[in-house]
Amino acid sequence: MLNSFITYIRCELALSAHTVSAYTRDLTQWADFATGNKPEELHPADVTTSDLRLWINSLARSGDSPRTIRRKVQALRAFFRYMMRQHGMTYNPAADLTLAKTDKPLPVYARQSETAAILDAEIDTDDFNQVRDRLIVDMIYTTGLRASEVTGLLDADIDTARGELKVLGKRNKERIIPFGPELAKMIAQYRNLRASTVPPPAADEFFVRKSGEPIYRKLVYNAVHNALSGHTVARRQSPHVLRHSFATDMLNNGADLYSVQQLLGHQSLATTQVYTHITYRELKQNYQQAHPRALKKGGHHGH
């Protein structure tokens, strides 16, 4: 049952590889708990809400964070929804589980001055790996792509003449993202170098390794991590941090929330709204530093 559910969310629902592997781990862990490590004896139809609560309580006791527990409850809900839809179960025992409250952490991002310095740093324009890795960093910061979208980019999806790229995002939703002449120039430079460096049987993928093989997620992570390390105060140096920086800088420079939502490929505006908290925080800091009456009391104002 679990296997058919995992196949279903991967193939039918096209959930991200990250979600699929998390749900697989969560449900395997639950099945082991529910059956005393004999998951083949699992009978979903016999499971009650109190059975599930026992597991949730044991997770809390063993120190799982509210955020992790919340995801595990969502995995259970999705599994039992599937059992109702496909296997005739009449109710969802996970529907009544309360989701643990989580403090939504604000996204981590690099400052605009930091990303500018990183992207303006000199590289060897004849070195294929350096040019490709810089383009990966530049592209994520310029377009807000997810790491999985970068690895999935096809050559045919990037039109430098029109300054547009086509992305297949979560749930196989397509979106078009505009970009400027600076990125177009870097793309052309990379394509020329690729044509002269990489063996011809390269696939349709835009980003490749020197061998002509497509790039993979860890390579994207490393390219970004190496570029940001030591050059930013951000606590983490991952592709997602650059995506957050893209959104934050767009809003700080006057883009409206709806446009940023479209560019990021967020399904709901609420997901994008988290960036307004950051921009408001920056606004407040700037105000306190710049406005004469915002200085702390006791400071001497000139008359």
N, C-alpha and C positions, 0 to 999 in steps of 0.2 A: 504493500500500500504506500509506504513512504517513498519507495523508488518511483512508483508511477506518478506520485504527486510532484516529486522533484523534476521528473521529465516534463510534466505538465507546466510547471512555472518557468522552466527554462525554454521550452519550445513553443508552447501555446501563448503564455503570457509575456514571453520575452523579457523576463526580469533580468537585471544586471547580474553578471557573473559573481559580483561581490555579494549581492543579496542571496543568490542561489546557494553559494557556499555557506553563508551564515545560517540560512534556514536549514540546510542539510545537517550542519553541526548541531543546531538547537534541537531539531526533531529526533536526531539519533540519540542525543543525550537524554531527552525525555522518554523515548521508547525503552532505553536501557533502565531508566529509573522505574518506569511503570511495570516492567516485566521481570525485575531482578536480573538484568543482563541477559534476558532471552527474548530479544526483540522480535524473533520469528513468531512468538506467541501473542503478539499484540492484537487485541480485538477492539478497534476504534469505537465500534457501536456500543460497547459496554462501558465506555469511559464516562465518568460523571464530573461535574464541575468541582466537587470536593476532591476527587482524585487529582485534578490539575492543581488545585490550591496547595495540596500537600507538596507537590514538586516546587511550586513557586516559593513556598515558605522555606523549603530546604535550600533553594538558591540564595534567598535573602540571608539565611543563617550562615551560608558558606562564604558570604561577602561579595556576591555579585552586585554590581552597581544598578541603581534604578533604571539607567539607560539600557543596560544589557537585558535586565528582566523584562523591560517593556518590549524589546525586540523579540524575546522568546515567546511572550504572550501573543504578539502579532503573528509569529510563525505558527503557533497553535491555531489561532483563529483562521488563518489562511488554509491550513490543512483541513480543518473541520468544515470550512465552507466548501472546499473541494469535495469532501466526503458526501456532503449533502447534495451537491450539484451532480456528481458523477456516480455515487454509489448508494444513493437512496437513504442516507441517514436523515432522521427527521428533525434533529435539533443540533445546535452547536454548543457543546459544553464549555467552550472557551469564550463564548459571547459575554458571559456574566463576570468574567474575571476583570477586576479593575486594573487599569494600566498604571504602573508606578509613575508618580510625578517626577519629571526630570527638569533640572534647571537647564534651559537651553544656553549652551555656551555661545558667546559671540564668535563669529568666524575670525580666524587668525589671518592677517593680511600683511603684506609688505608696504612700506610707505612709498608714496609716489616718487620721492627723490631717490629712494633706494633702487626701485625698479629702473628708473631712468639711468642711474649710474651703471647698473648691471648690463643693460642693453646697449649702452654706449661704449662699453669696455672693448678694447682692441682684441681681435682674434686673427688667426692665420687663415686668410680667405682661400688658401689653396688646400687646406686640410679638411677633407670630406667630413670627418666626425665632428670637428669643431663647428663647421658651418651648419651641419644638420642639427647639432644640439642647441646652438644659439637660435636657430629658426624655431625649434620646438618651444623654447622658452618665450621667444618673441610672439609666436602664434597664440600660445595660451593666454599671455597677458593682453594681446591685442584683440582677441576674439572671445575669450572666456570659455574655451573648449574644456570638456572633461578629458582626463587622461585616456579613457577608453575611446573617446571620439577621435583623439589624435592618432591612436594606433589604427583606427578604422578608416581614416581618410583615404580616399582613392584619388589618383592623379586627375581623373576626369571631373572630380568634384570641385577643383580649384581653378577659377577663371580670373587670371590676373588682369585681363583687358577690362573686364567689368568690375573688378575688385570685389568679387563675391566667392564665398565658399559654401558648399552644401554639406550639411552634417546629418548623419543618422543618429539621433539621440536615444534617450531611454524610451522603452516601449515602442521602438522602431518609428519614432516620430521624426519627420524630416524638418529641418529649418535652414534658412538661408541667412548667412551672416556677412555683412559688408566689411571691407577692410580698405586701408589707405595705401597710397603709392609707396610708402616706406616698406611695408610688409611685402607688397607686390615685387619690389626690387630684390628683396632677400630671397623670395620664392624663385625668381628667375635665376638668381645666382646659384641657388642650391640645385635647381634643375640642370643647369649647364654642367656643374661639377659632377652631378650624378651621372649624366650622359657620358662623361669622359672617364669616370672612375669605376662605376659599378658595372659588372657583367650584364650583357643585354637581357638574359631571360628574367629580369626583374618582373615581379607580378604587377598587378594594377595598383598596388599600394603606393601612396605618395611618399611616405617616409620608409626608407629601407636601410639595412646595414650594408657595409662594404661588400658583403658576399652577394648582395642582391636579395637576401631574405628580408621579409617584413620585420619591422621593429616590434618589440613587446612592451608590456606595461612597465616592467622594472627599468627598462632603458629610459623611458620617458621620465620616470621618477628620478633616476640618477642624473639625467641631464639637468633637471630643475634643481635638484638638491645641490649639485656641484656649483651651479650658477649662483644660488642664493646663499650658500654657506659662507659665513663670515662677512656677508654684505648686508644683512638685515637684522633688525631687532625682533622680527617675528619668531615666536617660539618654535615653529615647525618650518621646514623648508620642503614642501611637497607641491605637486601640480595643483592640488586643490587650493593651496594658499595663493597661488598666482591667479586662479580663477576668482577667488575672493577679492584679490587686489584689483582685478579688472572691474568687478561690480562696484566696489567702493569708490574707485577713482571716477568711474562713469557718473555715479550719483553726486559725488563731490563737485564734479565739473558741470553739473546742471542737467544731466539726462533724467528723463522722467522714469518712474518706477515700472510702468507698463513696458516701455522699450527695453529696459534691462531684463525684465522677466522674459520677453520674447528672445532676446539675444542669448540668455543663459539656457533657454529651453525648460524653464520651470513650469510645472503644471499649474501650480496655484500661486497667486500673488503673495500669499502669506509667507511662502518660502523665500521670496525675494525681499520681503519687508525687513527681514533680520538685518539687512545691510543698512537700512535707514537708521538703526540704533547706533551703528558705528559712525555714520556720517553726522548724526546729531551730536555724538560725543566729541567728534573733531570740531564741529561748529562751536560747541560750548567752550572747548579749550581755547580755540582761536579768539573767541569773544573775550574770555577772561584775560588773555594775554594782551589783547589789543585795545579794549575799551577803557578809557581813563577812569570811569566810575566803577568798573568791575574789579579794580585793584582792592586788595584786602584793606579793611578799615585800619587807620593808624598810619597808612602810607601818606606822605605829604604830597598833596596836589598843588601844582603851581597855580597862582591866582593871576 
